[in-house]
Structure formats: structure tokens, C-alpha cells
Amino acid sequence: MTEPPPPVHDDHHPQTVSRNARVGLSLFVVYLALYGGFVALNAFFPHVMARPPFGGVNLAVLYGLLLIVGAFLLALLYMFLVRRRAEEGER
């Protein structure tokens, strides 16, 4: 018995790839700014990161958790934004 040919993917159009890359880079810049803030606070203001804003947990831990959750939310946003081909978004 022969296997059927694999499905042809139609998501390799240059317009779609270009749009998806722009969206991905934009979201990367957002995450980079969040991460840069984390690094800058740790490097230049460690006493601020040591303060517990609430619940007895210091800001460094809360900010680190924010980075993890933020990365997940940005990934979900990326999936939502690039779910269609570029041609479909123009209609």
C-alpha cells in the first residue's frame, strides 16, 4: 500500500512570511525591553530589587515571574496575530 503524498502547505508565501517576521520581531522588542529593565534594575539598583512590594516576596522574584508569564502571553499573542495568511488579512 502506498502512502498518500504529504499535504502541501500554503503558508510559505513571501507576504505571509514577511508579515509574520515583522510581528515576531516587534514582540521580541517588547520582551527585550522588559528583560532589559530586569537586568538594569539588578545591575544598578539591587537594593530596589531586594524590597518586598507585597506578600513578603522581593521584587526580583516577582519581576522574574512576570518575565516568564510575559513570554507566554507574548507567544499566545503571536499565535493569534499570525493565524491567517497575509492575503486573508487584506480582505
PyMOL Python script that loads the backbone (N, CA, C, O; Angstrom):
from pymol import cmd

cmd.read_pdbstr("""\
ATOM      1  N   MET A   1       0.844  -1.164   0.000  1.00  0.00           N
ATOM      2  CA  MET A   1       0.000   0.000   0.000  1.00  0.00           C
ATOM      3  C   MET A   1       0.900   1.240   0.000  1.00  0.00           C
ATOM      4  O   MET A   1       1.852   1.325   0.776  1.00  0.00           O
ATOM      5  N   THR A   2       0.593   2.181  -0.863  1.00  0.00           N
ATOM      6  CA  THR A   2       1.422   3.383  -0.951  1.00  0.00           C
ATOM      7  C   THR A   2       0.849   4.477  -0.055  1.00  0.00           C
ATOM      8  O   THR A   2      -0.363   4.587   0.135  1.00  0.00           O
ATOM      9  N   GLU A   3       1.741   5.263   0.477  1.00  0.00           N
ATOM     10  CA  GLU A   3       1.354   6.381   1.337  1.00  0.00           C
ATOM     11  C   GLU A   3       0.871   7.547   0.477  1.00  0.00           C
ATOM     12  O   GLU A   3       1.412   7.787  -0.602  1.00  0.00           O
ATOM     13  N   PRO A   4      -0.140   8.268   0.947  1.00  0.00           N
ATOM     14  CA  PRO A   4      -0.564   9.463   0.199  1.00  0.00           C
ATOM     15  C   PRO A   4       0.512  10.539   0.307  1.00  0.00           C
ATOM     16  O   PRO A   4       1.262  10.580   1.282  1.00  0.00           O
ATOM     17  N   PRO A   5       0.582  11.399  -0.690  1.00  0.00           N
ATOM     18  CA  PRO A   5       1.600  12.460  -0.617  1.00  0.00           C
ATOM     19  C   PRO A   5       1.308  13.403   0.541  1.00  0.00           C
ATOM     20  O   PRO A   5       0.149  13.612   0.902  1.00  0.00           O
ATOM     21  N   PRO A   6       2.359  13.971   1.122  1.00  0.00           N
ATOM     22  CA  PRO A   6       2.129  14.897   2.239  1.00  0.00           C
ATOM     23  C   PRO A   6       1.366  16.128   1.756  1.00  0.00           C
ATOM     24  O   PRO A   6       1.486  16.520   0.595  1.00  0.00           O
ATOM     25  N   PRO A   7       0.594  16.729   2.633  1.00  0.00           N
ATOM     26  CA  PRO A   7      -0.173  17.915   2.225  1.00  0.00           C
ATOM     27  C   PRO A   7       0.767  19.066   1.877  1.00  0.00           C
ATOM     28  O   PRO A   7       1.827  19.233   2.479  1.00  0.00           O
ATOM     29  N   VAL A   8       0.355  19.838   0.906  1.00  0.00           N
ATOM     30  CA  VAL A   8       1.133  20.999   0.510  1.00  0.00           C
ATOM     31  C   VAL A   8       0.734  22.162   1.407  1.00  0.00           C
ATOM     32  O   VAL A   8      -0.443  22.506   1.519  1.00  0.00           O
ATOM     33  N   HIS A   9       1.726  22.755   2.037  1.00  0.00           N
ATOM     34  CA  HIS A   9       1.456  23.888   2.918  1.00  0.00           C
ATOM     35  C   HIS A   9       1.430  25.160   2.092  1.00  0.00           C
ATOM     36  O   HIS A   9       2.323  25.413   1.283  1.00  0.00           O
ATOM     37  N   ASP A  10       0.405  25.946   2.305  1.00  0.00           N
ATOM     38  CA  ASP A  10       0.285  27.186   1.547  1.00  0.00           C
ATOM     39  C   ASP A  10       0.663  28.401   2.390  1.00  0.00           C
ATOM     40  O   ASP A  10       0.315  29.529   2.039  1.00  0.00           O
ATOM     41  N   ASP A  11       1.374  28.180   3.501  1.00  0.00           N
ATOM     42  CA  ASP A  11       1.732  29.300   4.362  1.00  0.00           C
ATOM     43  C   ASP A  11       3.151  29.808   4.118  1.00  0.00           C
ATOM     44  O   ASP A  11       3.723  30.488   4.969  1.00  0.00           O
ATOM     45  N   HIS A  12       3.710  29.484   2.974  1.00  0.00           N
ATOM     46  CA  HIS A  12       5.077  29.913   2.668  1.00  0.00           C
ATOM     47  C   HIS A  12       5.095  31.046   1.656  1.00  0.00           C
ATOM     48  O   HIS A  12       6.076  31.213   0.931  1.00  0.00           O
ATOM     49  N   HIS A  13       4.039  31.815   1.598  1.00  0.00           N
ATOM     50  CA  HIS A  13       4.003  32.959   0.700  1.00  0.00           C
ATOM     51  C   HIS A  13       4.921  34.045   1.249  1.00  0.00           C
ATOM     52  O   HIS A  13       4.966  34.248   2.463  1.00  0.00           O
ATOM     53  N   PRO A  14       5.648  34.741   0.395  1.00  0.00           N
ATOM     54  CA  PRO A  14       6.572  35.776   0.878  1.00  0.00           C
ATOM     55  C   PRO A  14       5.890  36.856   1.715  1.00  0.00           C
ATOM     56  O   PRO A  14       6.467  37.339   2.689  1.00  0.00           O
ATOM     57  N   GLN A  15       4.658  37.241   1.342  1.00  0.00           N
ATOM     58  CA  GLN A  15       3.967  38.267   2.110  1.00  0.00           C
ATOM     59  C   GLN A  15       3.651  37.776   3.522  1.00  0.00           C
ATOM     60  O   GLN A  15       3.782  38.524   4.491  1.00  0.00           O
ATOM     61  N   THR A  16       3.238  36.526   3.629  1.00  0.00           N
ATOM     62  CA  THR A  16       2.905  35.969   4.935  1.00  0.00           C
ATOM     63  C   THR A  16       4.150  35.832   5.797  1.00  0.00           C
ATOM     64  O   THR A  16       4.137  36.178   6.978  1.00  0.00           O
ATOM     65  N   VAL A  17       5.211  35.332   5.210  1.00  0.00           N
ATOM     66  CA  VAL A  17       6.457  35.156   5.954  1.00  0.00           C
ATOM     67  C   VAL A  17       6.985  36.505   6.428  1.00  0.00           C
ATOM     68  O   VAL A  17       7.435  36.634   7.566  1.00  0.00           O
ATOM     69  N   SER A  18       6.931  37.511   5.554  1.00  0.00           N
ATOM     70  CA  SER A  18       7.418  38.845   5.908  1.00  0.00           C
ATOM     71  C   SER A  18       6.588  39.460   7.031  1.00  0.00           C
ATOM     72  O   SER A  18       7.142  40.026   7.974  1.00  0.00           O
ATOM     73  N   ARG A  19       5.263  39.351   6.933  1.00  0.00           N
ATOM     74  CA  ARG A  19       4.393  39.892   7.977  1.00  0.00           C
ATOM     75  C   ARG A  19       4.626  39.188   9.302  1.00  0.00           C
ATOM     76  O   ARG A  19       4.707  39.838  10.344  1.00  0.00           O
ATOM     77  N   ASN A  20       4.735  37.867   9.272  1.00  0.00           N
ATOM     78  CA  ASN A  20       4.959  37.105  10.499  1.00  0.00           C
ATOM     79  C   ASN A  20       6.296  37.468  11.140  1.00  0.00           C
ATOM     80  O   ASN A  20       6.404  37.536  12.365  1.00  0.00           O
ATOM     81  N   ALA A  21       7.308  37.701  10.312  1.00  0.00           N
ATOM     82  CA  ALA A  21       8.615  38.094  10.837  1.00  0.00           C
ATOM     83  C   ALA A  21       8.540  39.463  11.498  1.00  0.00           C
ATOM     84  O   ALA A  21       9.137  39.669  12.554  1.00  0.00           O
ATOM     85  N   ARG A  22       7.815  40.403  10.892  1.00  0.00           N
ATOM     86  CA  ARG A  22       7.660  41.736  11.496  1.00  0.00           C
ATOM     87  C   ARG A  22       6.944  41.650  12.838  1.00  0.00           C
ATOM     88  O   ARG A  22       7.341  42.295  13.808  1.00  0.00           O
ATOM     89  N   VAL A  23       5.891  40.851  12.883  1.00  0.00           N
ATOM     90  CA  VAL A  23       5.151  40.682  14.135  1.00  0.00           C
ATOM     91  C   VAL A  23       6.060  40.058  15.197  1.00  0.00           C
ATOM     92  O   VAL A  23       6.092  40.517  16.339  1.00  0.00           O
ATOM     93  N   GLY A  24       6.793  39.019  14.821  1.00  0.00           N
ATOM     94  CA  GLY A  24       7.686  38.355  15.762  1.00  0.00           C
ATOM     95  C   GLY A  24       8.776  39.274  16.277  1.00  0.00           C
ATOM     96  O   GLY A  24       9.083  39.269  17.469  1.00  0.00           O
ATOM     97  N   LEU A  25       9.361  40.061  15.390  1.00  0.00           N
ATOM     98  CA  LEU A  25      10.409  40.992  15.821  1.00  0.00           C
ATOM     99  C   LEU A  25       9.847  42.089  16.718  1.00  0.00           C
ATOM    100  O   LEU A  25      10.505  42.507  17.670  1.00  0.00           O
ATOM    101  N   SER A  26       8.643  42.556  16.426  1.00  0.00           N
ATOM    102  CA  SER A  26       8.025  43.578  17.280  1.00  0.00           C
ATOM    103  C   SER A  26       7.787  43.040  18.692  1.00  0.00           C
ATOM    104  O   SER A  26       8.065  43.725  19.677  1.00  0.00           O
ATOM    105  N   LEU A  27       7.279  41.826  18.784  1.00  0.00           N
ATOM    106  CA  LEU A  27       7.043  41.235  20.098  1.00  0.00           C
ATOM    107  C   LEU A  27       8.353  40.937  20.816  1.00  0.00           C
ATOM    108  O   LEU A  27       8.429  41.014  22.042  1.00  0.00           O
ATOM    109  N   PHE A  28       9.384  40.594  20.044  1.00  0.00           N
ATOM    110  CA  PHE A  28      10.704  40.368  20.635  1.00  0.00           C
ATOM    111  C   PHE A  28      11.245  41.658  21.246  1.00  0.00           C
ATOM    112  O   PHE A  28      11.845  41.630  22.320  1.00  0.00           O
ATOM    113  N   VAL A  29      11.038  42.784  20.571  1.00  0.00           N
ATOM    114  CA  VAL A  29      11.494  44.075  21.097  1.00  0.00           C
ATOM    115  C   VAL A  29      10.767  44.399  22.407  1.00  0.00           C
ATOM    116  O   VAL A  29      11.370  44.933  23.337  1.00  0.00           O
ATOM    117  N   VAL A  30       9.482  44.078  22.478  1.00  0.00           N
ATOM    118  CA  VAL A  30       8.735  44.285  23.718  1.00  0.00           C
ATOM    119  C   VAL A  30       9.349  43.450  24.839  1.00  0.00           C
ATOM    120  O   VAL A  30       9.572  43.958  25.937  1.00  0.00           O
ATOM    121  N   TYR A  31       9.622  42.176  24.571  1.00  0.00           N
ATOM    122  CA  TYR A  31      10.201  41.317  25.601  1.00  0.00           C
ATOM    123  C   TYR A  31      11.609  41.765  25.963  1.00  0.00           C
ATOM    124  O   TYR A  31      12.006  41.715  27.128  1.00  0.00           O
ATOM    125  N   LEU A  32      12.358  42.200  24.961  1.00  0.00           N
ATOM    126  CA  LEU A  32      13.716  42.673  25.209  1.00  0.00           C
ATOM    127  C   LEU A  32      13.701  43.884  26.141  1.00  0.00           C
ATOM    128  O   LEU A  32      14.569  44.006  27.005  1.00  0.00           O
ATOM    129  N   ALA A  33      12.734  44.772  25.977  1.00  0.00           N
ATOM    130  CA  ALA A  33      12.616  45.929  26.863  1.00  0.00           C
ATOM    131  C   ALA A  33      12.297  45.485  28.298  1.00  0.00           C
ATOM    132  O   ALA A  33      12.868  46.010  29.254  1.00  0.00           O
ATOM    133  N   LEU A  34      11.392  44.525  28.440  1.00  0.00           N
ATOM    134  CA  LEU A  34      11.078  44.003  29.775  1.00  0.00           C
ATOM    135  C   LEU A  34      12.302  43.356  30.422  1.00  0.00           C
ATOM    136  O   LEU A  34      12.590  43.582  31.597  1.00  0.00           O
ATOM    137  N   TYR A  35      13.008  42.558  29.645  1.00  0.00           N
ATOM    138  CA  TYR A  35      14.185  41.875  30.170  1.00  0.00           C
ATOM    139  C   TYR A  35      15.305  42.875  30.459  1.00  0.00           C
ATOM    140  O   TYR A  35      16.012  42.747  31.459  1.00  0.00           O
ATOM    141  N   GLY A  36      15.464  43.868  29.586  1.00  0.00           N
ATOM    142  CA  GLY A  36      16.477  44.899  29.817  1.00  0.00           C
ATOM    143  C   GLY A  36      16.215  45.656  31.111  1.00  0.00           C
ATOM    144  O   GLY A  36      17.148  45.986  31.843  1.00  0.00           O
ATOM    145  N   GLY A  37      14.946  45.931  31.391  1.00  0.00           N
ATOM    146  CA  GLY A  37      14.600  46.568  32.655  1.00  0.00           C
ATOM    147  C   GLY A  37      14.973  45.700  33.842  1.00  0.00           C
ATOM    148  O   GLY A  37      15.468  46.203  34.851  1.00  0.00           O
ATOM    149  N   PHE A  38      14.739  44.409  33.731  1.00  0.00           N
ATOM    150  CA  PHE A  38      15.098  43.470  34.796  1.00  0.00           C
ATOM    151  C   PHE A  38      16.601  43.473  35.039  1.00  0.00           C
ATOM    152  O   PHE A  38      17.048  43.550  36.183  1.00  0.00           O
ATOM    153  N   VAL A  39      17.374  43.391  33.973  1.00  0.00           N
ATOM    154  CA  VAL A  39      18.835  43.366  34.095  1.00  0.00           C
ATOM    155  C   VAL A  39      19.352  44.696  34.641  1.00  0.00           C
ATOM    156  O   VAL A  39      20.231  44.712  35.502  1.00  0.00           O
ATOM    157  N   ALA A  40      18.811  45.814  34.144  1.00  0.00           N
ATOM    158  CA  ALA A  40      19.267  47.122  34.602  1.00  0.00           C
ATOM    159  C   ALA A  40      18.962  47.317  36.091  1.00  0.00           C
ATOM    160  O   ALA A  40      19.802  47.823  36.836  1.00  0.00           O
ATOM    161  N   LEU A  41      17.785  46.924  36.514  1.00  0.00           N
ATOM    162  CA  LEU A  41      17.463  47.040  37.940  1.00  0.00           C
ATOM    163  C   LEU A  41      18.394  46.188  38.790  1.00  0.00           C
ATOM    164  O   LEU A  41      18.860  46.631  39.840  1.00  0.00           O
ATOM    165  N   ASN A  42      18.667  44.974  38.342  1.00  0.00           N
ATOM    166  CA  ASN A  42      19.569  44.110  39.097  1.00  0.00           C
ATOM    167  C   ASN A  42      20.991  44.638  39.117  1.00  0.00           C
ATOM    168  O   ASN A  42      21.685  44.509  40.126  1.00  0.00           O
ATOM    169  N   ALA A  43      21.435  45.230  38.018  1.00  0.00           N
ATOM    170  CA  ALA A  43      22.814  45.697  37.928  1.00  0.00           C
ATOM    171  C   ALA A  43      23.029  47.014  38.670  1.00  0.00           C
ATOM    172  O   ALA A  43      24.038  47.186  39.355  1.00  0.00           O
ATOM    173  N   PHE A  44      22.083  47.941  38.535  1.00  0.00           N
ATOM    174  CA  PHE A  44      22.315  49.280  39.050  1.00  0.00           C
ATOM    175  C   PHE A  44      21.524  49.626  40.311  1.00  0.00           C
ATOM    176  O   PHE A  44      21.890  50.553  41.033  1.00  0.00           O
ATOM    177  N   PHE A  45      20.464  48.906  40.578  1.00  0.00           N
ATOM    178  CA  PHE A  45      19.631  49.183  41.747  1.00  0.00           C
ATOM    179  C   PHE A  45      19.264  47.887  42.473  1.00  0.00           C
ATOM    180  O   PHE A  45      18.081  47.579  42.619  1.00  0.00           O
ATOM    181  N   PRO A  46      20.251  47.133  42.923  1.00  0.00           N
ATOM    182  CA  PRO A  46      19.918  45.859  43.584  1.00  0.00           C
ATOM    183  C   PRO A  46      19.121  46.053  44.874  1.00  0.00           C
ATOM    184  O   PRO A  46      18.360  45.171  45.271  1.00  0.00           O
ATOM    185  N   HIS A  47      19.291  47.200  45.528  1.00  0.00           N
ATOM    186  CA  HIS A  47      18.523  47.443  46.755  1.00  0.00           C
ATOM    187  C   HIS A  47      17.028  47.562  46.455  1.00  0.00           C
ATOM    188  O   HIS A  47      16.200  47.223  47.300  1.00  0.00           O
ATOM    189  N   VAL A  48      16.678  48.040  45.256  1.00  0.00           N
ATOM    190  CA  VAL A  48      15.269  48.118  44.867  1.00  0.00           C
ATOM    191  C   VAL A  48      14.714  46.714  44.634  1.00  0.00           C
ATOM    192  O   VAL A  48      13.589  46.410  45.029  1.00  0.00           O
ATOM    193  N   MET A  49      15.507  45.870  43.994  1.00  0.00           N
ATOM    194  CA  MET A  49      15.054  44.502  43.710  1.00  0.00           C
ATOM    195  C   MET A  49      14.928  43.675  44.986  1.00  0.00           C
ATOM    196  O   MET A  49      14.210  42.675  45.002  1.00  0.00           O
ATOM    197  N   ALA A  50      15.607  44.075  46.044  1.00  0.00           N
ATOM    198  CA  ALA A  50      15.550  43.323  47.298  1.00  0.00           C
ATOM    199  C   ALA A  50      14.311  43.661  48.121  1.00  0.00           C
ATOM    200  O   ALA A  50      13.966  42.927  49.047  1.00  0.00           O
ATOM    201  N   ARG A  51      13.646  44.752  47.798  1.00  0.00           N
ATOM    202  CA  ARG A  51      12.466  45.154  48.572  1.00  0.00           C
ATOM    203  C   ARG A  51      11.264  44.260  48.264  1.00  0.00           C
ATOM    204  O   ARG A  51      11.017  43.916  47.108  1.00  0.00           O
ATOM    205  N   PRO A  52      10.534  43.896  49.288  1.00  0.00           N
ATOM    206  CA  PRO A  52       9.294  43.135  49.052  1.00  0.00           C
ATOM    207  C   PRO A  52       8.113  44.082  48.839  1.00  0.00           C
ATOM    208  O   PRO A  52       7.681  44.739  49.786  1.00  0.00           O
ATOM    209  N   PRO A  53       7.578  44.166  47.613  1.00  0.00           N
ATOM    210  CA  PRO A  53       6.450  45.069  47.388  1.00  0.00           C
ATOM    211  C   PRO A  53       5.176  44.617  48.102  1.00  0.00           C
ATOM    212  O   PRO A  53       4.431  45.453  48.614  1.00  0.00           O
ATOM    213  N   PHE A  54       4.919  43.328  48.146  1.00  0.00           N
ATOM    214  CA  PHE A  54       3.779  42.796  48.902  1.00  0.00           C
ATOM    215  C   PHE A  54       3.951  41.295  49.059  1.00  0.00           C
ATOM    216  O   PHE A  54       4.614  40.646  48.250  1.00  0.00           O
ATOM    217  N   GLY A  55       3.359  40.760  50.085  1.00  0.00           N
ATOM    218  CA  GLY A  55       3.378  39.318  50.316  1.00  0.00           C
ATOM    219  C   GLY A  55       4.714  38.763  50.787  1.00  0.00           C
ATOM    220  O   GLY A  55       4.869  37.545  50.869  1.00  0.00           O
ATOM    221  N   GLY A  56       5.679  39.615  51.099  1.00  0.00           N
ATOM    222  CA  GLY A  56       6.963  39.133  51.572  1.00  0.00           C
ATOM    223  C   GLY A  56       7.891  38.619  50.489  1.00  0.00           C
ATOM    224  O   GLY A  56       8.991  38.159  50.794  1.00  0.00           O
ATOM    225  N   VAL A  57       7.478  38.686  49.230  1.00  0.00           N
ATOM    226  CA  VAL A  57       8.324  38.232  48.120  1.00  0.00           C
ATOM    227  C   VAL A  57       8.993  39.457  47.517  1.00  0.00           C
ATOM    228  O   VAL A  57       8.337  40.462  47.244  1.00  0.00           O
ATOM    229  N   ASN A  58      10.314  39.368  47.312  1.00  0.00           N
ATOM    230  CA  ASN A  58      11.011  40.547  46.812  1.00  0.00           C
ATOM    231  C   ASN A  58      10.708  40.797  45.334  1.00  0.00           C
ATOM    232  O   ASN A  58      10.191  39.933  44.625  1.00  0.00           O
ATOM    233  N   LEU A  59      11.047  42.006  44.900  1.00  0.00           N
ATOM    234  CA  LEU A  59      10.733  42.442  43.547  1.00  0.00           C
ATOM    235  C   LEU A  59      11.451  41.599  42.496  1.00  0.00           C
ATOM    236  O   LEU A  59      10.916  41.391  41.407  1.00  0.00           O
ATOM    237  N   ALA A  60      12.645  41.115  42.801  1.00  0.00           N
ATOM    238  CA  ALA A  60      13.399  40.302  41.837  1.00  0.00           C
ATOM    239  C   ALA A  60      12.621  39.038  41.473  1.00  0.00           C
ATOM    240  O   ALA A  60      12.538  38.670  40.301  1.00  0.00           O
ATOM    241  N   VAL A  61      12.062  38.387  42.463  1.00  0.00           N
ATOM    242  CA  VAL A  61      11.292  37.169  42.208  1.00  0.00           C
ATOM    243  C   VAL A  61      10.016  37.499  41.438  1.00  0.00           C
ATOM    244  O   VAL A  61       9.672  36.806  40.480  1.00  0.00           O
ATOM    245  N   LEU A  62       9.314  38.551  41.850  1.00  0.00           N
ATOM    246  CA  LEU A  62       8.083  38.926  41.156  1.00  0.00           C
ATOM    247  C   LEU A  62       8.348  39.333  39.704  1.00  0.00           C
ATOM    248  O   LEU A  62       7.601  38.957  38.801  1.00  0.00           O
ATOM    249  N   TYR A  63       9.404  40.095  39.493  1.00  0.00           N
ATOM    250  CA  TYR A  63       9.754  40.524  38.140  1.00  0.00           C
ATOM    251  C   TYR A  63      10.152  39.311  37.294  1.00  0.00           C
ATOM    252  O   TYR A  63       9.784  39.229  36.122  1.00  0.00           O
ATOM    253  N   GLY A  64      10.892  38.381  37.870  1.00  0.00           N
ATOM    254  CA  GLY A  64      11.265  37.158  37.146  1.00  0.00           C
ATOM    255  C   GLY A  64      10.047  36.348  36.738  1.00  0.00           C
ATOM    256  O   GLY A  64       9.983  35.836  35.621  1.00  0.00           O
ATOM    257  N   LEU A  65       9.080  36.232  37.643  1.00  0.00           N
ATOM    258  CA  LEU A  65       7.847  35.528  37.297  1.00  0.00           C
ATOM    259  C   LEU A  65       7.071  36.281  36.227  1.00  0.00           C
ATOM    260  O   LEU A  65       6.466  35.671  35.346  1.00  0.00           O
ATOM    261  N   LEU A  66       7.091  37.615  36.306  1.00  0.00           N
ATOM    262  CA  LEU A  66       6.455  38.429  35.278  1.00  0.00           C
ATOM    263  C   LEU A  66       7.089  38.167  33.909  1.00  0.00           C
ATOM    264  O   LEU A  66       6.388  38.112  32.899  1.00  0.00           O
ATOM    265  N   LEU A  67       8.399  38.009  33.878  1.00  0.00           N
ATOM    266  CA  LEU A  67       9.072  37.723  32.611  1.00  0.00           C
ATOM    267  C   LEU A  67       8.623  36.381  32.033  1.00  0.00           C
ATOM    268  O   LEU A  67       8.411  36.263  30.826  1.00  0.00           O
ATOM    269  N   ILE A  68       8.481  35.390  32.874  1.00  0.00           N
ATOM    270  CA  ILE A  68       8.040  34.076  32.403  1.00  0.00           C
ATOM    271  C   ILE A  68       6.608  34.144  31.881  1.00  0.00           C
ATOM    272  O   ILE A  68       6.315  33.658  30.788  1.00  0.00           O
ATOM    273  N   VAL A  69       5.726  34.745  32.660  1.00  0.00           N
ATOM    274  CA  VAL A  69       4.322  34.874  32.245  1.00  0.00           C
ATOM    275  C   VAL A  69       4.224  35.758  31.010  1.00  0.00           C
ATOM    276  O   VAL A  69       3.448  35.475  30.097  1.00  0.00           O
ATOM    277  N   GLY A  70       5.012  36.826  30.983  1.00  0.00           N
ATOM    278  CA  GLY A  70       5.011  37.724  29.831  1.00  0.00           C
ATOM    279  C   GLY A  70       5.444  37.023  28.550  1.00  0.00           C
ATOM    280  O   GLY A  70       4.863  37.253  27.489  1.00  0.00           O
ATOM    281  N   ALA A  71       6.454  36.174  28.642  1.00  0.00           N
ATOM    282  CA  ALA A  71       6.900  35.430  27.457  1.00  0.00           C
ATOM    283  C   ALA A  71       5.787  34.520  26.949  1.00  0.00           C
ATOM    284  O   ALA A  71       5.569  34.411  25.743  1.00  0.00           O
ATOM    285  N   PHE A  72       5.090  33.874  27.866  1.00  0.00           N
ATOM    286  CA  PHE A  72       3.982  33.005  27.477  1.00  0.00           C
ATOM    287  C   PHE A  72       2.858  33.802  26.823  1.00  0.00           C
ATOM    288  O   PHE A  72       2.309  33.386  25.803  1.00  0.00           O
ATOM    289  N   LEU A  73       2.514  34.951  27.411  1.00  0.00           N
ATOM    290  CA  LEU A  73       1.452  35.779  26.842  1.00  0.00           C
ATOM    291  C   LEU A  73       1.844  36.348  25.478  1.00  0.00           C
ATOM    292  O   LEU A  73       1.006  36.437  24.581  1.00  0.00           O
ATOM    293  N   LEU A  74       3.102  36.729  25.319  1.00  0.00           N
ATOM    294  CA  LEU A  74       3.559  37.217  24.017  1.00  0.00           C
ATOM    295  C   LEU A  74       3.526  36.102  22.969  1.00  0.00           C
ATOM    296  O   LEU A  74       3.229  36.356  21.802  1.00  0.00           O
ATOM    297  N   ALA A  75       3.827  34.881  23.379  1.00  0.00           N
ATOM    298  CA  ALA A  75       3.739  33.750  22.449  1.00  0.00           C
ATOM    299  C   ALA A  75       2.285  33.517  22.026  1.00  0.00           C
ATOM    300  O   ALA A  75       2.012  33.263  20.853  1.00  0.00           O
ATOM    301  N   LEU A  76       1.364  33.604  22.973  1.00  0.00           N
ATOM    302  CA  LEU A  76      -0.052  33.465  22.628  1.00  0.00           C
ATOM    303  C   LEU A  76      -0.505  34.590  21.700  1.00  0.00           C
ATOM    304  O   LEU A  76      -1.253  34.355  20.751  1.00  0.00           O
ATOM    305  N   LEU A  77      -0.054  35.804  21.976  1.00  0.00           N
ATOM    306  CA  LEU A  77      -0.388  36.939  21.121  1.00  0.00           C
ATOM    307  C   LEU A  77       0.166  36.737  19.714  1.00  0.00           C
ATOM    308  O   LEU A  77      -0.510  37.029  18.728  1.00  0.00           O
ATOM    309  N   TYR A  78       1.390  36.238  19.624  1.00  0.00           N
ATOM    310  CA  TYR A  78       1.985  35.962  18.307  1.00  0.00           C
ATOM    311  C   TYR A  78       1.144  34.939  17.546  1.00  0.00           C
ATOM    312  O   TYR A  78       0.854  35.126  16.364  1.00  0.00           O
ATOM    313  N   MET A  79       0.758  33.870  18.216  1.00  0.00           N
ATOM    314  CA  MET A  79      -0.055  32.848  17.554  1.00  0.00           C
ATOM    315  C   MET A  79      -1.375  33.430  17.074  1.00  0.00           C
ATOM    316  O   MET A  79      -1.843  33.083  15.989  1.00  0.00           O
ATOM    317  N   PHE A  80      -1.982  34.308  17.860  1.00  0.00           N
ATOM    318  CA  PHE A  80      -3.234  34.942  17.468  1.00  0.00           C
ATOM    319  C   PHE A  80      -3.033  35.860  16.267  1.00  0.00           C
ATOM    320  O   PHE A  80      -3.859  35.872  15.354  1.00  0.00           O
ATOM    321  N   LEU A  81      -1.952  36.622  16.256  1.00  0.00           N
ATOM    322  CA  LEU A  81      -1.725  37.607  15.203  1.00  0.00           C
ATOM    323  C   LEU A  81      -1.326  36.988  13.861  1.00  0.00           C
ATOM    324  O   LEU A  81      -1.588  37.577  12.812  1.00  0.00           O
ATOM    325  N   VAL A  82      -0.703  35.820  13.881  1.00  0.00           N
ATOM    326  CA  VAL A  82      -0.215  35.230  12.624  1.00  0.00           C
ATOM    327  C   VAL A  82      -1.026  34.010  12.201  1.00  0.00           C
ATOM    328  O   VAL A  82      -0.547  33.193  11.415  1.00  0.00           O
ATOM    329  N   ARG A  83      -2.218  33.881  12.699  1.00  0.00           N
ATOM    330  CA  ARG A  83      -3.008  32.682  12.388  1.00  0.00           C
ATOM    331  C   ARG A  83      -3.526  32.655  10.961  1.00  0.00           C
ATOM    332  O   ARG A  83      -3.930  31.595  10.482  1.00  0.00           O
ATOM    333  N   ARG A  84      -3.529  33.763  10.281  1.00  0.00           N
ATOM    334  CA  ARG A  84      -4.013  33.819   8.905  1.00  0.00           C
ATOM    335  C   ARG A  84      -2.900  34.175   7.945  1.00  0.00           C
ATOM    336  O   ARG A  84      -1.873  34.736   8.327  1.00  0.00           O
ATOM    337  N   ARG A  85      -3.129  33.837   6.698  1.00  0.00           N
ATOM    338  CA  ARG A  85      -2.202  34.272   5.663  1.00  0.00           C
ATOM    339  C   ARG A  85      -2.368  35.759   5.437  1.00  0.00           C
ATOM    340  O   ARG A  85      -3.416  36.323   5.752  1.00  0.00           O
ATOM    341  N   ALA A  86      -1.357  36.394   4.900  1.00  0.00           N
ATOM    342  CA  ALA A  86      -1.387  37.846   4.686  1.00  0.00           C
ATOM    343  C   ALA A  86      -2.505  38.251   3.754  1.00  0.00           C
ATOM    344  O   ALA A  86      -3.113  39.304   3.946  1.00  0.00           O
ATOM    345  N   GLU A  87      -2.796  37.436   2.742  1.00  0.00           N
ATOM    346  CA  GLU A  87      -3.833  37.791   1.763  1.00  0.00           C
ATOM    347  C   GLU A  87      -5.202  37.833   2.432  1.00  0.00           C
ATOM    348  O   GLU A  87      -6.034  38.660   2.061  1.00  0.00           O
ATOM    349  N   GLU A  88      -5.455  36.969   3.399  1.00  0.00           N
ATOM    350  CA  GLU A  88      -6.742  36.931   4.071  1.00  0.00           C
ATOM    351  C   GLU A  88      -6.944  38.162   4.940  1.00  0.00           C
ATOM    352  O   GLU A  88      -8.074  38.622   5.108  1.00  0.00           O
ATOM    353  N   GLY A  89      -5.866  38.700   5.494  1.00  0.00           N
ATOM    354  CA  GLY A  89      -5.974  39.867   6.360  1.00  0.00           C
ATOM    355  C   GLY A  89      -6.286  41.138   5.588  1.00  0.00           C
ATOM    356  O   GLY A  89      -6.763  42.106   6.181  1.00  0.00           O
ATOM    357  N   GLU A  90      -6.034  41.168   4.286  1.00  0.00           N
ATOM    358  CA  GLU A  90      -6.257  42.357   3.488  1.00  0.00           C
ATOM    359  C   GLU A  90      -7.682  42.489   3.019  1.00  0.00           C
ATOM    360  O   GLU A  90      -8.074  43.563   2.562  1.00  0.00           O
ATOM    361  N   ARG A  91      -8.464  41.451   3.110  1.00  0.00           N
ATOM    362  CA  ARG A  91      -9.851  41.481   2.600  1.00  0.00           C
ATOM    363  C   ARG A  91     -10.759  42.231   3.512  1.00  0.00           C
ATOM    364  O   ARG A  91     -11.952  42.350   3.234  1.00  0.00           O
TER     365      ARG A  91
END
""", "prot")
cmd.dss("prot")
cmd.show_as("cartoon", "prot")
cmd.util.cbc("prot")
cmd.orient("prot")
